[in-house]
Amino acid sequence: MGLEQTVTLGFLGVPEIWIIVGVVVLLFGGSRIPKLARSMGLGITEFKKGLKGEGASDEQKRLEGETQKEEEASKE
């Protein structure tokens, strides 16, 4: 039993995580990843609030408006 330990996330090791990150960057491009992360964060927040029975907050509405404006600007 050596002192060497490997960092794993379930069945995923560090090399597998790097491969997944590389594939995501290739598929979506570096500029779209922050938008995807923001959208996922808003979705998770909405889901949690839905479980609690609360409505959308003003901050979330503002962030959604900014996201829509950025998407419209990128389409032009």
Secondary structure, 3 states (H helix, E strand, C coil): CCCCCCCEECCEEHHHHHHHHHHHHHHHCCCCHHHHHHHHHHHHHHHHHHHHCCCCCHHHHHHHHHHHHHHHHHHC
